[in-house]
Amino acid sequence: MTPAKIPAEGVCAGCTGSQNVYFDNSGQPGSGFDAVSFRMRPMTDQGVSWSDAPMAYYWAFFTYFTHAGNNPFYFGLQPLGQYGKTALFSVFGSGTTSDYEYCFPGADTGAGTSCHIPYDWIVGHDYDFMVTIADNDASGATWEAHVYDVQTSETTLIGRVTVPLSTGIEQGPVAAFDEYFKWQSYRCPTQPFSEILFFTPTYYFKGVPHYGQITSLNLNNNCNAKFYSDHKTYVYIDAGYKENPEADAAQQSADNGGTSAVNASDPSSTNASSSTSTSTSTATTTAKTSTPASSAATSTAK
C-alpha cells in the first residue's frame, strides 16, 4: 500500500541540521530494549539529474544505546555512497570494535565503528532495518544490524559492532533524517530531487513490541524540503529540485520583463550536518540470509 501524500501541518522551520522526524516511545525496561526495527521506502533512485550535483543523500534512523555513555548509532541507505547504492551502520564513541569484514574504525570524523556494504536496493521496496543483540557479557553487548527486503524476503547483514557497557537500546531521543551530505560543495538550487518514505519505529523487549509515535517534523536548514504525513504512522520527506529552479525563475523574470537576479533559497551555506544530531528481529524473520559479495570496506567515509 502507498500512503497518501497529505501535506503535513505544524512543521518546525527554525531548528538546525538536516530535515528530520522525531519519534517517542514508552515502556523502556531498565536495561533498554533488546531490538529495534525501522522501515523506510526509497522513492527516488540514483537517476540522471538535470544538475551536475551527485545524488548524495543519506536516509537514516538515529538513536542511542543504554548505559554506554555517548554511543549513539545510525543506519540507513545512500544512493551514492561508498559502493554506489550502499547500506550503512555506524556506532559513535570510543571503545567500539568489530571483527566483520565490512566494518572499520571511525564514525564520520570521530571515534567509533562504521560498516558499509554494497546493497542494490530498489525504488518502491520496503526495507526493515533491524538492530539486535548478538552476544552479551559483563563488558557489554555485540550488536548486529540487518536490512530486510520485504518484497523479496531477503535479509542481509550490514555489520556487527561490540559496544562497551551497553545493555540495550534507548527509547529516545529517536530521529529519522534525510541529509544531503555534500551540501558544502553543491549549493541548494543545484541539489537533485530526493523522496524518502519513513515509517514509525518498533522496539522489542523479549519479543514484545513497543510502537513509536511521531512527535515532530522539522524542516531545519532545508533545501526545498516538504513533509507529507498522517502524523501517526508515516512521513514522506521530499527535498531538492526535479528541475533547475534558477532557470525557471530567470524565465519567469524574462516573461515579466524584469531583470532582477534569481532569488533562490540557499540555506546550504549555513547548514550543519545532522548525521550525528530502523518487522521484528532476524530471530523472528523466516527469511533468506545473504552477505555482500564485494571486498571489505576500507574507506572512512560516512
PyMOL commands that set and color helices and strands:
alter all, ss='L'
color gray80, all
select helices_A, chain A and resi 188-190+245-255+267-269+282-284
alter helices_A, ss='H'
color red, helices_A
select strands_A, chain A and resi 19-24+35-42+57-66+72-81+84-92+103-107+110-118+127-137+140-149+154-164+168-169+174-180+194-199+202-205+208-211+213-218+226-229+234-239+288-290
alter strands_A, ss='S'
color yellow, strands_A
deselect
rebuild
show_as cartoon
